[in-house]
Amino acid sequence: MQPPVPRFLDDRPAYWAQHKPDEDAISYLGRSWTWAQWDDRIRRLAGALAERGIGHGDVVGFLDKNHPACVELTLAAASIGAATAIINFRLAGEEMDYVLNDSGAKLLIVGSEMKPAIDKIRDRLVHVQHVIEVTPEGADGDEYEAMLAAAAPRGRSSEVDPDDPCLIMYSSGTTGHPKGVTLTQRNLLAHTLNAGTFDFEPGDKNLVAMPLFHVGGSSYVQYGIHAGIPTIMTRDADGASLAGAILQGANRTFLVPAVLGKVLESGEDAVKLFSALRTFVYGASPMPPALLRSALKAWPDTDFIQVYGLTEVCGAITQLSPEVHRDDSRPERLVSAGQPAREVEVRVVDPDTLAEMPTGAPGELWFRTPQLMKGYHNKAAATESAITADGWFRTGDIGRVDEDGFVFVEDRLKDMIISGGENIYSVEVERVLTDHPAVLDAAVFGVPDDKWGESVKAVVELSAGQSVSEEELVAWCREHLAHYKCPRSVEISEALPRNPTGKLLKRDLRKPYWENRDRAI
C-alpha cells in the first residue's frame, strides 16, 4: 500500500507506527526504537512541550551534537505549531547567546557536553524559561528521558498549518552576525519529495552523520523517515562512527567531500568497508576533481550523486546523477552541479541590470521552488533583498546553465567562504579581527584547499605603531569565533589594496590563489 502524500512532518512516523509498528525506525549509540516506540516518544514530547507553555508560533531550541532527540523535537514542536532552532554546537559563547536570543527560544534542550557553556551565559538568555538536559546514552537521571516518561501523549493541534515555520537554521550573516533561515513544514516536505536523489529499497538503512544544525543533517534525515526505512544516526562524522554504522548495515548516506578524502587516506581496509555503500551523496562544498576521480575508481559499484543547494531552499536544489558521474564521453559535466530538482525553476540574471542572460552566459543564479524558505527570522529587509516579488531567490552565486540544463557554479557574488561544507561570511571574521586593538583593517577570503575545498585566509593592516603576530591574531579569533571560522593563515600587510574611492579590492588579494583553476570557488 502506498502511503498518502504527507501534509505535515509527523504524518510519516504516525503512518509507519500504524502499518509496521514493530520494525526499526532509528538507532543511535546502541539504542534503537521501533516505529511505534518512536511515534510514542514524539507524541509524549509534544505533550511535554505543551505542559511547559509551548504553543503555536513559539520557538524551542536544541543544542547538542547529533542526537535523535533533535529530530523528535523538530517533529513534536511542528505538531503543535512551534519551530525548532537548531544551534551550531561549535559556536563560541557570544555567538551562542546571540543566536538563542535572536531565535526567541522559550525552551532549550541541551546536551550534557554543552550544558557548561549554557550555564555560563544563562543570565543572558532573556527568553529561555526552561532548560532540559539530555545525555548521549539516556543515562540514569537524564532529564529529557524523565520528561518524556512523565508526559501525556498529545496529537497534532488543530490550528497547525503546513505553512507554519518548523525549523530555524542559523548560518553566517552578511552583517557580521548569524541569521536564521525560517523553513516551513511545506518547505521541508517539498525538499523530501522533490530533491530525493534515489529510491530506497527493502533492506536499506540510511546513515545520518552530518550535523543536524546543517540542512545536510536535518533535511537528509527526512528521507529515511519518509521511506519508512531504518535510520542509523551517529553522534559524530568520524571514521570510527561511520565504520560502525556501515557494519550495522547502513548503505545510503550523505557526506561532505572532506570526509570522503579521509576515508581514501585511511587505507585499503577502510576503502573496502565503504564499498558497502550503494549510494554516496555529497555536497555542501565542491569535490576537488582529483579526489572525485580517485573515489570513482575506488568504489566502482557505488552510485555517486552530487547535490548543490543552500539552507534557504532546505538543502539540495540541483543533482548530478550517478550516470553522469560515470559518463566518460562528457567529462566536463563532472565540474557541474547537475540539473535542477523537480519543481525547481532556474534563471541566470545579470546582477546589475537584472536582465536574463542567454544560455551558457554567466550571471547570478536565481531559483524558484516550493522548497524556498519563508524568510530570514526577524530580518524583513534581508528577506526582501533575497526574494523577488514574484518568488525568485537570489543565491548570490555566479554560474551558467548549458543547453542541456546543467548548472555550473563558478564564483560568488556574496563575500562567503565554504570550508568543509560550512558557510563562513568574511565580514563576520573581519569584524572580530578589527576588534583587536592592533588591527586597523582586515580582508578575509577563501583560498583553495585540497582537503576542505576552501580555507580561511586573512590579510590585515595594522594601526600605526602597533605590532602583533600571526599566532596572536589566530588565537584572538578562536576566543570569539567557532574554530572552523578562524583564519588558517594571517598575512600582515603595510596597506590593503583599494580603488580611488577607497573600496577594498579583495578580489585582487584573492586572484593569485585561484588562477589556473576550473572554478573560482
C-alpha positions in Angstrom: 0.0 0.0 0.0 1.3 3.4 -1.0 1.3 5.9 1.9 -0.7 9.1 1.3 1.3 12.2 0.3 2.3 13.9 3.7 1.0 17.4 4.5 2.7 17.6 7.9 6.1 16.5 9.2 4.7 14.0 11.7 2.5 12.2 9.1 5.0 9.6 8.1 6.1 8.5 11.6 2.5 8.1 12.5 1.8 6.1 9.3 4.7 3.7 9.8 3.7 3.3 13.5 0.3 2.2 12.4 1.4 -0.1 9.5 4.7 -1.6 10.7 4.8 -0.8 14.4 7.5 -3.4 15.4 10.1 -2.6 12.6 13.1 -0.5 13.4 12.8 3.3 13.0 16.1 4.7 14.3 19.2 3.6 16.2 21.8 5.6 18.0 24.8 4.6 20.2 23.5 1.1 20.9 19.9 2.2 21.5 17.1 1.6 19.0 13.3 2.3 18.7 10.6 0.8 16.6 8.2 3.0 14.7 5.5 2.5 17.4 8.0 3.4 20.1 9.4 6.4 18.2 6.0 7.8 17.4 5.0 7.5 21.1 8.1 9.5 22.0 7.2 12.2 19.6 3.7 12.4 20.9 4.9 12.5 24.5 7.4 15.2 23.7 4.6 17.2 22.1 2.7 16.8 25.4 5.7 17.8 27.5 6.2 21.0 25.4 2.5 21.9 25.8 2.7 21.3 29.5 5.5 23.8 29.7 3.5 26.5 27.8 4.9 26.0 24.3 2.3 26.6 21.7 1.5 27.8 18.2 4.1 30.4 17.0 6.6 29.7 19.7 10.3 28.6 19.2 12.2 25.9 21.1 15.9 25.4 20.9 18.2 22.4 20.6 21.9 22.4 21.3 24.0 19.2 21.2 25.9 17.0 18.8 23.7 14.7 16.7 21.0 13.0 18.8 17.6 11.6 17.9 16.1 14.0 20.5 16.8 16.8 18.0 14.6 15.1 15.3 12.0 14.2 17.9 11.9 17.8 19.0 11.5 19.1 15.4 8.6 16.7 14.7 6.9 17.2 18.1 7.2 21.0 18.1 5.9 21.1 14.5 2.9 19.1 15.5 1.8 21.9 17.9 2.8 24.7 15.6 6.1 25.6 17.1 9.5 25.9 15.4 12.8 24.4 16.4 16.0 26.4 16.3 18.9 24.0 16.0 22.1 25.7 17.3 25.5 25.0 16.0 27.3 23.4 18.9 30.7 24.8 17.7 29.7 28.4 18.2 31.7 30.5 20.7 29.8 31.8 23.8 29.0 35.3 22.5 27.8 33.8 19.2 25.6 31.2 21.0 23.8 33.7 23.2 23.2 36.0 20.2 21.6 33.1 18.2 19.5 31.9 21.2 18.2 35.4 21.9 17.6 36.2 18.3 15.6 33.0 17.9 13.4 33.8 20.9 13.5 30.2 22.1 11.4 29.7 25.2 12.7 26.2 26.0 16.1 24.7 25.3 17.1 21.1 25.2 20.9 20.9 25.7 23.3 18.0 25.7 25.4 17.3 28.7 28.6 18.2 26.9 27.2 21.6 26.1 25.5 22.4 29.4 28.5 24.1 31.0 28.6 26.6 28.1 24.9 27.4 28.6 25.4 27.7 32.4 28.0 30.4 31.7 25.6 32.5 29.6 22.3 31.5 31.3 21.7 35.0 32.7 22.0 36.5 29.2 19.3 34.2 27.7 16.4 36.5 28.0 13.6 34.4 26.5 14.6 30.9 27.7 12.2 29.7 30.5 13.2 26.0 30.6 16.5 24.2 30.1 16.3 20.4 29.8 19.5 18.4 29.8 19.8 15.3 27.6 22.6 12.7 27.8 24.0 10.9 24.7 23.2 7.4 26.0 20.0 8.1 28.0 21.8 7.5 31.3 20.1 7.4 34.7 18.9 10.9 35.7 18.5 12.0 32.1 16.1 15.0 32.4 14.9 14.6 28.8 14.0 10.9 29.2 12.3 11.6 32.5 10.3 14.4 30.9 9.1 12.1 28.2 8.2 9.3 30.6 6.1 11.7 32.7 4.3 13.4 29.8 0.9 12.6 28.4 0.9 11.9 24.6 -0.6 14.7 22.6 -1.8 14.6 19.0 -1.4 17.3 16.3 -3.1 20.6 17.2 -6.0 21.6 15.0 -4.6 25.1 14.3 -1.4 23.8 12.8 -0.9 24.7 9.1 1.7 23.3 6.6 3.0 26.9 6.1 3.9 27.2 9.8 7.6 27.6 10.5 9.1 24.4 11.8 12.9 24.9 11.6 15.2 27.9 12.1 18.6 27.1 10.8 21.3 29.7 11.5 24.0 30.5 9.0 26.8 33.0 9.0 25.5 36.5 8.3 26.5 39.2 5.8 26.2 41.8 8.5 28.6 40.1 10.9 26.0 38.1 12.9 24.4 34.7 12.1 20.9 34.9 10.6 18.1 32.5 11.0 16.6 30.8 7.9 13.0 30.0 8.6 11.7 26.8 6.9 8.1 25.7 7.0 6.7 22.2 7.1 5.6 22.6 3.4 9.2 23.6 2.5 10.8 20.6 4.2 8.3 18.1 2.7 8.8 19.6 -0.8 12.5 19.0 -0.4 11.9 15.4 0.7 9.6 14.8 -2.3 11.4 16.7 -5.0 15.1 16.6 -4.1 15.3 12.9 -3.2 18.0 11.6 -5.4 17.4 7.9 -5.2 14.6 5.4 -4.2 15.1 3.4 -1.1 14.5 -0.3 -1.3 13.7 -3.0 1.3 16.7 -3.8 3.4 18.2 -0.3 3.0 19.4 1.6 6.1 20.0 5.3 6.0 23.2 6.7 7.6 22.8 10.2 9.1 26.2 11.5 10.1 26.2 15.2 9.1 25.4 17.6 11.9 21.7 18.3 12.4 22.3 22.0 12.7 23.0 21.8 9.0 20.4 21.0 6.3 22.7 18.2 5.3 21.6 16.5 8.5 18.1 17.8 9.3 16.8 17.7 5.8 18.6 14.5 4.9 17.2 12.6 7.9 13.7 13.2 6.5 14.4 10.9 3.5 14.6 7.7 5.6 11.6 8.8 7.8 9.6 9.4 4.6 10.6 6.0 3.1 10.0 4.1 6.3 13.4 2.5 6.4 15.7 2.4 9.5 17.9 5.4 10.2 21.3 4.8 11.8 22.4 8.1 13.4 26.0 8.8 14.5 26.9 11.4 17.1 29.9 12.5 15.1 31.1 12.0 11.5 34.4 10.5 12.5 35.9 7.4 10.9 35.1 5.0 13.7 31.4 6.1 13.9 30.9 5.8 10.1 32.6 2.4 10.0 30.4 1.2 12.9 27.2 2.4 11.1 28.2 0.6 7.9 28.9 -2.6 9.9 25.4 -2.3 11.2 24.1 -2.3 7.6 24.0 1.3 6.6 24.2 1.6 2.9 22.9 5.0 1.9 24.4 8.3 3.1 25.2 12.0 2.6 28.6 13.3 3.5 30.8 16.3 2.6 33.8 15.7 0.3 36.3 16.2 3.1 35.0 13.0 4.8 35.5 11.0 1.6 39.1 12.2 1.4 39.8 10.9 4.9 38.4 7.5 4.0 40.7 7.2 1.0 43.6 8.3 3.1 42.8 5.6 5.7 44.0 2.6 3.7 42.7 -0.5 1.9 40.5 -1.8 4.8 38.6 1.5 5.0 38.1 1.6 1.3 36.8 -1.9 1.3 34.4 -1.3 4.1 32.9 1.8 2.4 32.3 -0.2 -0.7 29.2 -1.5 1.1 27.6 1.9 0.4 25.1 1.7 -2.5 24.7 5.5 -2.7 27.1 8.2 -1.7 25.5 11.7 -1.9 27.9 14.5 -1.5 27.7 18.3 -1.4 27.9 21.5 0.7 31.3 22.2 -0.9 32.8 21.3 -4.3 34.6 18.0 -4.6 38.2 18.5 -5.8 38.4 16.8 -9.3 41.4 14.6 -8.3 39.5 13.4 -5.2 36.4 12.6 -7.2 38.4 10.6 -9.8 40.0 8.6 -7.0 36.6 7.9 -5.4 35.0 6.8 -8.7 37.9 4.4 -9.2 38.0 3.1 -5.6 34.2 2.4 -5.5 33.1 1.2 -9.0 29.8 -0.2 -7.7 28.7 2.9 -5.7 26.3 5.4 -7.1 27.8 8.9 -6.6 25.4 11.8 -6.6 26.4 15.4 -6.2 24.0 18.0 -4.9 24.2 21.8 -4.8 22.0 23.8 -2.6 21.6 26.3 0.1 19.9 26.4 3.6 17.3 28.8 2.2 16.0 26.1 -0.1 16.2 23.3 2.6 19.3 21.9 1.0 19.6 20.3 -2.4 18.4 22.3 -5.4 20.3 20.5 -8.2 21.7 17.0 -8.6 24.4 15.4 -10.7 23.3 11.8 -11.3 25.3 8.6 -11.0 25.1 8.1 -14.7 26.7 11.4 -15.5 29.4 10.7 -12.9 30.5 7.7 -15.0 29.9 9.1 -18.5 33.4 9.2 -19.9 32.1 10.9 -23.1 31.2 14.1 -21.2 33.9 14.5 -18.6 33.3 18.3 -18.4 30.0 17.7 -16.7 31.8 16.4 -13.6 32.6 20.0 -12.7 28.9 21.0 -13.0 26.4 20.9 -10.1 24.0 18.8 -12.2 20.4 19.6 -13.2 17.6 21.2 -11.3 15.5 19.0 -9.0 11.7 18.5 -9.6 9.6 21.7 -9.3 12.7 23.8 -9.5 13.0 26.7 -12.0 16.3 28.4 -12.7 17.3 31.7 -14.2 20.7 33.3 -14.9 20.5 37.1 -14.3 22.9 40.0 -14.7 23.2 41.1 -11.1 23.5 44.7 -12.0 20.8 45.2 -14.8 18.6 42.1 -13.7 18.4 41.2 -17.4 18.2 37.5 -18.1 21.4 36.1 -19.6 21.4 33.9 -22.7 22.1 30.1 -22.4 25.7 29.5 -21.4 26.5 33.1 -20.3 27.4 33.7 -16.7 25.3 35.6 -14.2 23.7 35.3 -10.8 21.8 32.0 -10.3 18.1 32.5 -9.3 15.8 29.7 -8.3 12.1 29.4 -7.8 10.8 26.4 -5.9 8.3 25.3 -3.2 11.4 24.5 -1.1 12.1 28.2 -0.6 12.2 29.5 2.9 9.5 31.7 4.5 12.2 34.3 5.1 15.0 35.3 7.4 13.9 35.3 11.1 13.4 38.8 12.4 15.1 40.3 9.2 12.4 41.6 6.9 14.9 43.7 4.9 17.2 40.8 4.3 14.3 38.7 3.2 13.1 41.4 0.8 16.5 41.7 -0.8 16.9 37.9 -1.2 13.5 37.1 -2.6 11.9 38.9 -5.5 8.2 39.9 -5.5 7.4 37.0 -7.9 9.2 34.4 -5.7 12.7 34.1 -7.2 15.5 33.5 -4.7 18.7 35.4 -5.5 21.5 32.9 -4.5 24.5 35.3 -4.6 26.3 32.5 -6.6 27.6 33.2 -10.1 27.1 30.5 -12.6 25.8 29.5 -16.0 23.4 26.9 -17.4 24.2 25.0 -20.6 21.9 23.9 -23.4 21.1 20.6 -21.5 20.2 22.3 -18.3 23.4 21.6 -16.4 24.2 24.2 -13.8 27.8 25.3 -13.4 28.6 27.3 -10.2 31.7 29.3 -10.8 32.1 32.2 -8.4 30.3 34.1 -5.6 28.6 37.4 -5.5 28.4 37.1 -1.8 31.5 37.5 0.3 31.3 34.0 1.5 33.7 31.1 2.1 32.6 27.4 2.1 35.1 25.3 4.1 34.3 21.6 4.7 30.6 22.3 4.0 30.3 25.2 6.4 29.4 28.7 5.2 31.6 31.4 6.6 31.0 35.1 5.8 34.2 37.1 5.5 32.6 40.1 7.2 32.0 38.1 10.4 35.7 37.2 10.7 36.8 40.7 9.7 34.6 42.2 12.4 36.5 40.1 15.0 39.9 40.9 13.6 39.2 44.6 13.5 38.1 44.4 17.2 41.8 43.6 18.0 43.5 46.8 19.3 46.4 46.4 16.9 44.4 45.9 13.7 43.3 48.8 11.6 41.6 46.9 8.8 41.3 43.3 7.6 40.4 41.4 4.4 39.3 37.8 4.8 38.7 35.5 1.8 38.8 31.8 0.8 41.9 30.1 -0.7 42.0 26.7 -2.4 42.3 23.7 0.0 42.5 20.2 -1.4 41.0 18.8 1.8 38.3 21.3 2.8 37.6 22.9 -0.6 38.5 26.3 0.8 40.3 27.5 3.8 40.1 30.9 5.5 42.9 33.4 4.9 43.3 36.9 6.4 45.4 39.9 5.3 45.5 42.6 7.9 46.7 46.2 8.1 47.9 47.3 11.5 47.3 50.6 13.2 50.3 53.0 13.4 52.9 52.0 15.9 51.2 48.6 16.6 52.7 45.1 16.3 51.1 41.7 16.6 52.0 38.2 15.5 50.0 35.9 13.2 49.7 33.4 16.0 48.2 36.0 18.3 45.6 37.0 15.8 44.5 33.4 15.2 44.3 32.9 18.9 42.2 36.1 19.2 39.8 34.8 16.6 39.5 31.5 18.4 38.4 33.3 21.6 35.5 35.0 19.7 34.5 32.6 16.9 33.8 29.0 16.2 37.2 27.4 15.3 36.1 26.5 11.8 35.6 30.2 11.0 39.1 31.2 12.1 41.9 32.0 9.6 44.3 29.2 9.0 46.9 31.9 7.9 47.2 35.6 8.5 49.4 37.9 6.5 50.3 41.3 7.8 50.4 44.0 5.0 51.6 47.6 5.1 48.5 48.7 3.3 45.5 46.8 1.9 44.8 47.5 -1.8 42.0 49.9 -2.6 40.5 51.7 -5.6 40.5 55.5 -5.9 37.2 55.7 -3.9 38.7 53.8 -1.0 36.9 50.5 -1.7 38.9 47.4 -0.6 40.0 45.4 -3.6 39.6 42.0 -2.1 39.4 40.2 -5.5 42.9 41.4 -6.2 44.1 39.7 -3.0 42.1 36.5 -3.8 43.0 36.3 -7.5 46.6 34.8 -7.4 45.3 31.8 -5.3 42.6 30.9 -7.8 44.4 31.3 -11.1 44.5 28.3 -13.5 41.6 26.6 -11.8 38.3 25.5 -13.3 36.2 27.5 -10.8 36.8 30.4 -8.6 35.2 28.7 -5.5 
